[in-house]
Amino acid sequence: MKRVLAVLLFLGYSCVAFTPAPPPKKPKLILAVVVDQFRYDYLSRFQSSYTSGFRKMLTEGAVFEDAHHVHFPTVTAIGHSTFLSGATPSISGIVGNEWFDRETGRTVTSVSDPDTKLVGGAPGATGSSPRRLLVSTLGDEIKMSGQQSEVIGISIKDRAAILPVGHMADGAYWFDDKSDHWVTSTYYKETLPAWVEEVNRDKPSARAVNAAWYPIDRQPGAKPFCGMGTAAANGVPKCRSLEATPWGNEMIEDFAEHALKAERLGHHSGTDILAVSFSSNDYVGHAMGPDSPEVRDMAIRTDRELGKLFEAVNREVGMDNVLFVMTADHGVAPVPEVNEGRHMIGGRNSEPALLKAMNDAMVAKYGEGRWIVGTAGPIPYLNTELIASKGLNEADVERTAAEAARRMPHVFRVYTREDLLNGRVLDDYISTAVRNGFYRKRSGDIIVIPDAFYIYEATGTSHGTPFSYDTHVPVIFMGPGVHAGKYYGKITVNDIAPTLAAIVGVEEPSGSVGRVLQEMWQ
């Protein structure tokens, strides 16, 4: 009898021990942050200099150490569309920042919309919208569930403001440098809200007039990185643009605080979303590279801006009512010349030379003609009408162009449209990323991946590959019910949206391919 009781007690304890814990309580506000071009290793490399936002995340948040984007190319529009949809480009239709549209014969951007007008900028200018996004986002699902919620997206870039919040957002706002205004489009509103007009009257860029960008921890005698207006003199280089300075991120944080208060975010009966993308890190990173003092300084300053935003959220909503999540849309490659100096591989490929080689191969085999009608970076769109008029097989023409690309120096892989549609590819993570990034109606015909650490830009650096320096990004959750600590299991950025949906208690977004990260509350 004692043995039977012991077994029953053991089974009872086992059931208790393995009963899944419920998700954290439903938050009043989700603060969803993307830092544009923020590699995962920036968290560790600059950690000793963080005193505010990143420090709080690293000590109080669930930090996923091995989070990756699992699509190719790794660029801004795709990273932002993935963030709160959980979808890959193969499902979302967002295959790049821009692509060649075969129906119109023109290059389009991920958010360009000729049926809208810009609101708050130059009169008559074309606006932007999420209509090219073919899936729902977390905000859309919250809205469709019937919750009384407010969803707002903010960034310097239109695509970074629009794509995370989706189709039913109450507003998406981005910065128009031509008018020095925060703007939106008629997709959302016919006129700017009064609070946005007030921000614009104060001139968002006023803080940067005749200012110099010095290192945040500068020592006596330190020189500025660059200057604006009259500050760009006496040997001080001129800043490339307002966006490519810390003042860009300061404007974003300030605007987010205005939105938080004016839209009463966190004070509706349902869960509100404030999605903020800090863009300036990307502008600086492209020009200077991940090993530059400018990028380090931007990371430290972003830490401070996040701290200010946390303070505002706590003041307006209370952090006990907020679930925070942070990631990045992509990483970045080292500057090739920097790698050369440390005896590492890498270099610069020529995009014009690559495209010319493919075109020349088709001309040599099939005769003269305009064989390439459009491009998305080094990815060509072949002239299907010309191919048909000559009675050629599209797959054969693709193979001809692909073989020419493979013969170019420092090309790692080449995929054809026919290969991808029929599954004739290597079974590894590179091919998976390419498949995840391929949407038949929008993607190009020849997918070219350079060797690791090789880029197609003539200056600075870039991103876009399926290699870890471009895919490995932070994913951090923080809030009530989230267990702080480091989590070492491999996850994807696609896991963020279904996790948030589980916590809020709504259907996961329509194209989501991720899983729920329940380990952070078990």
C-alpha positions as CSV (number, residue, x, y, z in Angstrom):
1,M,0.0,0.0,0.0
2,K,2.8,2.4,0.8
3,R,4.4,1.7,-2.5
4,V,1.2,2.4,-4.3
5,L,0.8,5.7,-2.4
6,A,4.4,6.7,-3.2
7,V,3.8,6.0,-6.9
8,L,0.6,8.1,-6.9
9,L,2.4,10.9,-5.1
10,F,5.2,10.8,-7.6
11,L,2.8,11.0,-10.5
12,G,1.0,13.8,-8.9
13,Y,4.2,15.8,-8.4
14,S,5.2,15.0,-12.0
15,C,1.9,16.4,-13.3
16,V,2.5,19.6,-11.4
17,A,6.0,19.9,-12.5
18,F,5.2,19.5,-16.1
19,T,2.0,21.6,-16.3
20,P,2.8,24.4,-18.7
21,A,2.7,27.9,-17.1
22,P,0.3,30.3,-18.6
23,P,1.7,33.2,-20.6
24,P,2.4,36.6,-19.0
25,K,-0.6,38.8,-18.3
26,K,-2.0,40.7,-21.3
27,P,-0.2,44.0,-21.4
28,K,-1.8,47.4,-21.9
29,L,0.9,48.4,-24.3
30,I,3.4,46.6,-26.5
31,L,6.5,48.7,-27.1
32,A,8.1,47.1,-30.2
33,V,11.5,48.5,-31.1
34,V,13.8,47.8,-34.1
35,V,17.3,49.3,-34.2
36,D,18.2,49.4,-37.9
37,Q,21.5,47.6,-38.7
38,F,22.3,46.5,-35.1
39,R,24.3,43.3,-35.1
40,Y,23.9,41.0,-32.1
41,D,27.6,41.5,-31.1
42,Y,27.0,45.2,-30.5
43,L,25.3,44.2,-27.2
44,S,28.5,42.5,-25.9
45,R,31.2,44.6,-27.6
46,F,29.9,47.9,-26.2
47,Q,28.2,46.5,-23.1
48,S,30.6,48.3,-20.6
49,S,29.5,51.6,-22.0
50,Y,25.8,51.0,-21.7
51,T,24.2,52.7,-18.7
52,S,20.5,53.0,-19.7
53,G,18.2,51.2,-22.1
54,F,20.4,48.4,-23.3
55,R,21.7,47.9,-19.7
56,K,18.1,47.6,-18.5
57,M,17.3,45.1,-21.2
58,L,20.4,43.0,-20.6
59,T,19.7,42.7,-16.8
60,E,15.9,42.6,-16.7
61,G,15.0,41.0,-20.1
62,A,14.9,37.6,-21.7
63,V,17.9,37.8,-24.0
64,F,17.9,35.3,-26.9
65,E,21.6,34.8,-27.7
66,D,21.2,32.9,-31.0
67,A,18.4,34.7,-32.9
68,H,18.6,34.9,-36.7
69,H,16.8,36.1,-39.7
70,V,16.1,33.1,-42.0
71,H,15.6,34.8,-45.3
72,F,17.6,36.2,-48.2
73,P,18.2,39.1,-48.8
74,T,18.6,40.5,-45.3
75,V,17.5,44.1,-45.9
76,T,15.4,46.7,-44.1
77,A,11.9,46.2,-45.7
78,I,12.0,42.4,-45.2
79,G,13.3,42.6,-41.6
80,H,10.6,45.1,-40.7
81,S,7.9,43.1,-42.4
82,T,9.0,40.0,-40.6
83,F,9.1,41.6,-37.1
84,L,5.3,41.7,-36.3
85,S,4.0,39.4,-39.0
86,G,6.2,36.4,-38.4
87,A,6.1,35.8,-42.2
88,T,8.9,35.1,-44.6
89,P,9.1,37.0,-48.0
90,S,7.9,33.9,-49.7
91,I,4.5,34.4,-48.0
92,S,4.5,38.2,-47.2
93,G,5.5,39.2,-50.8
94,I,8.0,41.7,-49.4
95,V,11.0,40.5,-51.3
96,G,13.2,43.6,-50.9
97,N,13.4,47.3,-50.3
98,E,12.4,47.5,-53.9
99,W,11.9,45.2,-56.9
100,F,11.0,45.3,-60.6
101,D,7.3,45.1,-61.1
102,R,6.6,43.1,-64.3
103,E,3.0,44.3,-64.6
104,T,3.9,48.0,-64.8
105,G,7.5,47.6,-66.1
106,R,8.8,49.8,-63.3
107,T,10.8,49.5,-60.2
108,V,8.6,49.8,-57.1
109,T,9.4,50.1,-53.4
110,S,8.0,47.8,-50.7
111,V,5.5,50.6,-49.6
112,S,5.1,52.8,-52.7
113,D,1.5,53.4,-53.5
114,P,0.5,55.7,-56.4
115,D,-3.1,55.7,-55.1
116,T,-2.1,57.7,-52.0
117,K,-0.7,61.2,-51.4
118,L,1.8,62.4,-48.9
119,V,0.2,64.3,-46.0
120,G,2.3,67.0,-44.4
121,G,5.1,67.1,-47.0
122,A,5.4,68.5,-50.5
123,P,1.9,69.1,-52.0
124,G,0.9,66.4,-54.5
125,A,3.8,64.1,-53.6
126,T,3.0,60.4,-53.8
127,G,2.4,58.6,-50.5
128,S,3.1,55.2,-49.1
129,S,1.0,52.3,-47.7
130,P,1.2,48.7,-46.6
131,R,-0.8,47.4,-49.6
132,R,2.1,45.4,-51.0
133,L,2.2,43.4,-47.7
134,L,0.2,40.3,-48.4
135,V,-0.2,39.1,-44.8
136,S,-1.6,40.4,-41.5
137,T,0.5,41.8,-38.6
138,L,0.0,41.5,-34.8
139,G,-1.7,44.9,-34.9
140,D,-4.1,43.7,-37.6
141,E,-5.0,40.6,-35.6
142,I,-5.6,42.7,-32.4
143,K,-7.9,45.0,-34.4
144,M,-9.8,42.1,-36.0
145,S,-10.4,40.5,-32.7
146,G,-12.6,43.4,-31.7
147,Q,-10.3,45.0,-29.1
148,Q,-10.4,48.8,-28.8
149,S,-6.7,49.3,-29.5
150,E,-4.5,52.0,-31.0
151,V,-1.6,51.0,-33.3
152,I,1.1,53.5,-34.3
153,G,4.4,53.0,-36.3
154,I,7.2,55.6,-36.2
155,S,10.6,55.8,-38.1
156,I,12.6,58.0,-40.3
157,K,12.0,55.6,-43.1
158,D,8.5,55.0,-44.5
159,R,9.0,51.3,-44.9
160,A,10.2,51.0,-41.3
161,A,7.2,52.9,-40.0
162,I,4.6,51.1,-42.1
163,L,5.5,47.4,-42.4
164,P,5.6,46.5,-38.7
165,V,2.1,47.9,-37.9
166,G,0.3,46.6,-41.0
167,H,-2.9,47.3,-42.7
168,M,-5.2,48.5,-39.9
169,A,-2.9,50.8,-38.0
170,D,-4.2,54.1,-36.8
171,G,-1.2,55.8,-38.1
172,A,2.3,55.5,-39.5
173,Y,4.6,58.5,-39.5
174,W,8.0,59.0,-41.1
175,F,10.4,61.9,-41.6
176,D,10.4,63.9,-44.9
177,D,13.7,65.7,-45.2
178,K,12.5,67.8,-48.1
179,S,9.9,69.6,-45.9
180,D,11.6,69.0,-42.5
181,H,8.3,67.5,-41.4
182,W,6.9,64.3,-39.9
183,V,4.5,63.0,-42.5
184,T,2.0,60.3,-43.2
185,S,-0.2,59.4,-46.2
186,T,-3.8,59.5,-47.2
187,Y,-3.9,55.8,-46.6
188,Y,-4.1,56.7,-42.9
189,K,-5.4,60.3,-42.7
190,E,-6.4,63.2,-44.9
191,T,-4.7,65.7,-42.5
192,L,-2.0,65.4,-39.8
193,P,-3.2,65.2,-36.2
194,A,-2.9,68.4,-34.2
195,W,-0.1,67.0,-32.1
196,V,2.0,66.2,-35.3
197,E,1.4,69.7,-36.6
198,E,2.7,71.0,-33.3
199,V,5.9,68.9,-33.5
200,N,6.4,70.2,-37.1
201,R,5.9,73.8,-36.1
202,D,8.9,73.4,-33.7
203,K,11.1,72.2,-36.6
204,P,12.2,68.7,-35.9
205,S,15.7,69.3,-37.2
206,A,16.3,72.5,-35.2
207,R,18.5,70.7,-32.7
208,A,21.0,69.9,-35.4
209,V,21.3,73.4,-36.9
210,N,25.0,74.4,-36.9
211,A,25.8,71.5,-34.4
212,A,28.8,69.2,-34.3
213,W,28.7,65.5,-33.5
214,Y,31.2,64.8,-30.8
215,P,31.8,61.3,-29.2
216,I,29.5,60.9,-26.3
217,D,32.4,60.0,-24.0
218,R,34.8,62.5,-25.6
219,Q,38.1,63.3,-23.9
220,P,39.5,66.9,-23.8
221,G,40.7,67.9,-27.2
222,A,38.6,65.3,-29.0
223,K,37.5,66.2,-32.5
224,P,34.0,66.0,-33.8
225,F,33.0,63.2,-36.2
226,C,31.2,65.7,-38.4
227,G,29.3,69.0,-38.3
228,M,26.1,70.5,-39.7
229,G,25.9,74.0,-41.2
230,T,28.5,76.3,-39.9
231,A,29.9,73.6,-37.6
232,A,31.3,71.9,-40.8
233,A,34.3,74.1,-41.1
234,N,38.0,74.3,-40.1
235,G,38.7,70.8,-41.0
236,V,35.4,69.3,-39.6
237,P,33.8,67.2,-42.3
238,K,30.2,67.9,-43.2
239,C,27.7,65.3,-41.9
240,R,26.3,63.3,-44.8
241,S,22.7,64.1,-43.7
242,L,20.6,64.7,-40.7
243,E,19.5,61.0,-40.8
244,A,23.1,59.9,-40.6
245,T,23.7,61.5,-37.2
246,P,22.5,60.9,-33.6
247,W,20.0,63.8,-34.1
248,G,18.0,61.5,-36.4
249,N,17.4,59.0,-33.5
250,E,16.8,61.8,-31.1
251,M,14.0,63.1,-33.4
252,I,12.5,59.6,-33.5
253,E,12.5,59.2,-29.7
254,D,11.0,62.7,-29.2
255,F,8.3,62.0,-31.7
256,A,7.5,58.6,-30.0
257,E,7.1,60.4,-26.7
258,H,4.6,62.8,-28.3
259,A,2.7,59.9,-29.9
260,L,2.6,58.0,-26.6
261,K,1.0,61.0,-24.8
262,A,-1.2,62.4,-27.5
263,E,-2.7,59.1,-28.6
264,R,-3.1,57.9,-25.0
265,L,-1.3,54.7,-25.8
266,G,-1.7,52.1,-23.0
267,H,-5.0,53.6,-21.9
268,H,-7.5,51.8,-24.2
269,S,-9.4,48.7,-23.2
270,G,-7.4,46.5,-25.6
271,T,-3.6,46.2,-26.1
272,D,-2.1,49.1,-27.9
273,I,1.1,48.9,-30.0
274,L,3.8,51.5,-30.4
275,A,6.3,50.3,-33.0
276,V,9.5,52.5,-33.2
277,S,12.4,51.9,-35.6
278,F,15.6,53.8,-34.9
279,S,17.0,54.4,-38.4
280,S,20.2,56.5,-37.9
281,N,22.3,53.5,-36.9
282,D,21.8,52.1,-40.5
283,Y,22.9,55.3,-42.2
284,V,26.0,55.6,-40.1
285,G,26.8,51.9,-40.4
286,H,26.7,51.9,-44.2
287,A,29.1,54.8,-44.4
288,M,31.5,53.9,-41.7
289,G,31.3,50.2,-41.0
290,P,30.8,48.1,-37.8
291,D,34.3,48.6,-36.5
292,S,34.2,52.4,-36.6
293,P,34.1,54.7,-33.6
294,E,31.0,56.3,-35.1
295,V,29.0,53.1,-34.9
296,R,30.1,52.5,-31.4
297,D,29.0,56.0,-30.5
298,M,25.7,55.5,-32.2
299,A,25.1,52.3,-30.2
300,I,25.9,54.1,-26.9
301,R,23.6,57.0,-27.8
302,T,20.8,54.6,-28.8
303,D,21.2,53.1,-25.3
304,R,20.5,56.6,-23.9
305,E,17.5,57.2,-26.3
306,L,16.0,53.9,-25.3
307,G,16.4,54.9,-21.6
308,K,14.5,58.1,-22.3
309,L,11.7,56.2,-24.0
310,F,11.5,53.8,-21.1
311,E,11.2,56.7,-18.7
312,A,8.4,58.2,-20.8
313,V,6.5,54.9,-21.0
314,N,6.8,54.4,-17.3
315,R,5.5,57.9,-16.7
316,E,2.6,57.6,-19.1
317,V,1.6,54.0,-18.7
318,G,3.7,52.3,-16.0
319,M,6.2,49.6,-17.0
320,D,4.2,47.0,-15.1
321,N,1.6,47.4,-17.9
322,V,4.1,47.2,-20.8
323,L,5.6,44.3,-22.7
324,F,8.7,45.4,-24.5
325,V,10.4,43.6,-27.4
326,M,13.5,44.6,-29.3
327,T,15.3,43.3,-32.4
328,A,17.1,44.5,-35.5
329,D,16.2,44.2,-39.2
330,H,19.6,42.9,-40.2
331,G,23.3,43.1,-39.4
332,V,26.2,44.3,-41.6
333,A,29.5,43.2,-43.1
334,P,32.8,44.6,-42.1
335,V,34.3,47.2,-44.5
336,P,36.4,45.1,-46.9
337,E,39.5,47.3,-46.4
338,V,39.3,46.8,-42.7
339,N,39.1,43.1,-43.1
340,E,42.1,43.2,-45.5
341,G,44.1,45.1,-42.8
342,R,43.5,42.3,-40.3
343,H,44.3,39.5,-42.8
344,M,40.7,38.4,-43.2
345,I,38.9,37.5,-46.4
346,G,36.6,39.9,-48.1
347,G,36.5,42.5,-50.9
348,R,34.3,44.3,-53.4
349,N,32.5,42.8,-56.3
350,S,31.2,44.8,-59.2
351,E,27.4,44.7,-59.8
352,P,27.7,46.3,-63.3
353,A,30.3,43.7,-64.3
354,L,28.1,40.8,-63.0
355,L,25.1,42.0,-64.9
356,K,27.1,42.7,-68.1
357,A,28.6,39.1,-67.9
358,M,25.1,37.6,-67.8
359,N,23.8,39.9,-70.5
360,D,26.8,39.2,-72.8
361,A,26.3,35.4,-72.3
362,M,22.7,35.6,-73.5
363,V,23.6,37.9,-76.4
364,A,26.4,35.4,-77.5
365,K,24.1,32.4,-77.4
366,Y,20.7,33.9,-78.5
367,G,21.5,37.1,-80.4
368,E,21.1,40.8,-79.7
369,G,18.3,42.1,-77.5
370,R,17.4,43.7,-74.2
371,W,17.8,40.5,-72.2
372,I,17.6,42.2,-68.7
373,V,14.6,44.5,-68.2
374,G,15.1,45.3,-64.6
375,T,17.2,44.6,-61.5
376,A,17.0,44.4,-57.7
377,G,20.6,45.0,-56.8
378,P,22.7,42.2,-58.5
379,I,19.5,40.2,-59.2
380,P,18.3,40.5,-62.8
381,Y,14.7,40.2,-64.2
382,L,14.9,38.6,-67.7
383,N,12.9,39.8,-70.7
384,T,10.3,37.0,-70.9
385,E,8.6,38.7,-73.9
386,L,11.9,38.6,-75.8
387,I,12.4,35.0,-74.8
388,A,8.9,34.0,-76.0
389,S,9.3,35.9,-79.2
390,K,12.4,33.9,-80.1
391,G,10.8,30.6,-79.1
392,L,13.3,30.0,-76.4
393,N,12.8,28.0,-73.2
394,E,12.9,30.2,-70.1
395,A,14.8,27.7,-68.0
396,D,17.5,27.3,-70.7
397,V,18.0,31.1,-70.8
398,E,18.1,31.3,-67.0
399,R,20.8,28.6,-67.0
400,T,22.9,30.5,-69.5
401,A,22.8,33.6,-67.4
402,A,23.4,31.6,-64.2
403,E,26.5,29.9,-65.6
404,A,28.0,33.3,-66.6
405,A,27.4,34.6,-63.0
406,R,29.0,31.5,-61.6
407,R,32.2,32.2,-63.6
408,M,32.5,35.6,-62.0
409,P,35.1,35.9,-59.1
410,H,33.9,35.6,-55.6
411,V,30.4,34.3,-56.3
412,F,29.3,31.8,-53.7
413,R,26.0,30.5,-55.0
414,V,23.7,31.1,-58.0
415,Y,20.1,30.0,-58.1
416,T,17.7,30.2,-61.0
417,R,14.0,30.8,-60.8
418,E,13.4,27.3,-62.3
419,D,15.7,25.7,-59.7
420,L,13.7,27.3,-56.9
421,L,10.2,26.5,-58.3
422,N,11.2,22.9,-58.8
423,G,13.2,22.4,-55.6
424,R,16.5,21.6,-57.3
425,V,18.7,23.2,-54.7
426,L,21.1,22.1,-52.0
427,D,19.5,21.1,-48.7
428,D,21.2,23.5,-46.3
429,Y,20.4,26.7,-44.4
430,I,21.6,28.9,-47.3
431,S,19.1,27.4,-49.7
432,T,16.4,27.6,-47.1
433,A,17.0,31.3,-46.7
434,V,16.9,31.7,-50.5
435,R,13.6,29.8,-50.7
436,N,12.2,31.8,-47.8
437,G,13.0,35.0,-49.7
438,F,11.5,33.9,-53.0
439,Y,8.0,35.0,-54.1
440,R,7.3,33.9,-57.6
441,K,5.4,37.0,-58.8
442,R,7.9,39.5,-57.5
443,S,11.4,37.9,-57.2
444,G,14.0,38.1,-59.9
445,D,15.2,35.3,-62.1
446,I,18.8,34.7,-61.1
447,I,19.7,34.9,-57.4
448,V,23.4,35.6,-56.9
449,I,25.1,35.3,-53.5
450,P,28.6,36.6,-53.1
451,D,31.3,34.9,-51.1
452,A,31.3,35.7,-47.4
453,F,32.6,39.2,-46.6
454,Y,32.3,40.3,-50.2
455,I,29.9,43.2,-51.1
456,Y,28.7,44.9,-54.2
457,E,29.1,48.5,-52.9
458,A,32.0,50.6,-54.2
459,T,32.4,52.4,-50.8
460,G,31.5,51.9,-47.2
461,T,29.8,48.6,-46.4
462,S,26.4,46.8,-46.7
463,H,24.3,43.8,-45.8
464,G,22.0,41.4,-47.5
465,T,23.6,38.0,-47.4
466,P,22.5,34.8,-45.5
467,F,25.8,34.8,-43.5
468,S,25.7,35.3,-39.7
469,Y,27.1,38.8,-39.7
470,D,23.9,39.8,-41.6
471,T,21.4,37.4,-39.9
472,H,22.4,37.3,-36.2
473,V,20.5,40.0,-34.4
474,P,19.2,40.7,-30.9
475,V,15.8,39.5,-29.7
476,I,15.0,40.7,-26.2
477,F,11.6,40.6,-24.4
478,M,11.1,42.4,-21.1
479,G,8.0,42.9,-18.9
480,P,5.9,41.3,-16.2
481,G,5.9,37.5,-16.3
482,V,9.0,37.4,-18.5
483,H,11.8,35.5,-16.8
484,A,15.1,37.5,-17.2
485,G,18.2,35.7,-18.3
486,K,20.1,34.4,-21.3
487,Y,18.5,31.8,-23.5
488,Y,20.9,29.9,-25.8
489,G,18.5,27.9,-28.0
490,K,18.4,28.9,-31.7
491,I,15.4,31.0,-32.5
492,T,14.2,33.1,-35.5
493,V,12.9,36.7,-35.7
494,N,9.7,35.0,-37.0
495,D,9.1,33.7,-33.5
496,I,8.4,37.2,-32.1
497,A,4.9,37.7,-33.7
498,P,3.3,34.4,-32.6
499,T,4.8,34.8,-29.1
500,L,3.2,38.2,-28.8
501,A,-0.1,36.9,-30.2
502,A,-0.1,34.1,-27.6
503,I,0.4,36.7,-24.8
504,V,-2.3,39.1,-26.1
505,G,-4.6,36.2,-26.7
506,V,-5.3,36.7,-30.5
507,E,-4.9,34.7,-33.6
508,E,-1.3,34.7,-34.8
509,P,-0.7,36.7,-38.0
510,S,-1.8,35.0,-41.2
511,G,1.7,34.3,-42.6
512,S,3.5,33.5,-39.4
513,V,5.9,30.6,-39.6
514,G,7.5,31.0,-36.1
515,R,6.8,29.3,-32.8
516,V,5.8,30.6,-29.4
517,L,8.8,31.3,-27.1
518,Q,7.2,29.9,-24.0
519,E,10.5,29.0,-22.5
520,M,10.8,32.6,-21.2
521,W,7.8,32.3,-18.9
522,Q,7.9,28.6,-18.0
